[in-house]
């Protein structure tokens, strides 16, 4: 799975899980449905944790580039 697919799955699982949990609790008053939604949200967090790191050094990926000074400090000990 690439980063674009991971982002799509993360959003679907997060917002879908929130919707399933809310509908399960408020509309059906069902604890198992709420737990399924909670599980979906947890899988969303796992997808975020798994796919938003550099595959070589393990540093977190961000949508904005790091400042050059911080990048030197963070990657000083890690060699690619």
C-alpha positions in Angstrom: 0.0 0.0 0.0 1.3 3.4 -0.9 0.9 6.7 1.1 -2.1 7.9 -1.0 -4.0 4.7 -0.4 -3.0 4.7 3.3 -4.5 8.3 3.6 -7.7 7.2 1.9 -8.1 4.2 4.2 -7.2 6.2 7.2 -9.9 8.8 6.4 -12.5 6.1 5.6 -11.8 4.2 8.8 -11.7 7.2 11.0 -14.8 9.0 9.8 -16.7 5.8 9.0 -15.9 4.4 12.5 -17.1 7.6 14.1 -20.3 7.4 12.1 -20.8 3.7 12.9 -20.2 4.4 16.6 -22.6 7.3 16.8 -25.3 5.5 14.9 -24.8 2.4 17.0 -25.1 4.2 20.3 -27.8 6.8 19.5 -30.0 5.1 17.0 -29.8 1.4 17.9 -28.6 1.6 21.5 -26.2 -1.2 20.6 -22.9 -1.7 22.3 -21.5 -4.2 19.8 -22.1 -1.8 16.9 -20.4 1.0 18.9 -17.4 -1.3 19.5 -17.1 -2.1 15.8 -16.9 1.6 15.1 -14.3 2.1 17.8 -12.3 -0.7 16.3 -12.4 1.0 12.9 -11.1 4.2 14.5 -8.3 2.2 16.2 -7.3 0.7 12.8 -7.2 4.2 11.4 -4.7 5.2 14.1 -2.7 2.1 13.3 -2.6 3.0 9.5 -1.4 6.5 10.4 1.3 5.1 12.7 2.4 2.6 10.2 2.6 4.6 7.0 3.6 8.1 7.9 7.3 7.3 8.7 10.4 7.4 6.6 11.1 3.8 5.5 14.8 4.3 5.9 15.3 6.2 9.1 11.9 6.0 10.8 11.4 9.8 11.1 7.8 11.1 10.9 6.7 12.4 7.5 4.9 15.8 7.4 3.0 17.7 4.9 5.4 20.7 5.3 9.1 20.4 4.9 11.3 20.5 8.0 13.4 23.6 8.6 17.0 22.9 7.5 18.4 23.4 11.0 16.0 21.0 12.6 16.6 18.4 9.9 20.4 18.4 10.6 19.8 17.9 14.3 17.2 15.1 13.9 19.1 13.1 11.2 22.6 13.7 12.6 23.0 10.2 14.1 20.9 8.3 11.6 22.5 7.3 8.4 20.5 6.3 5.3 
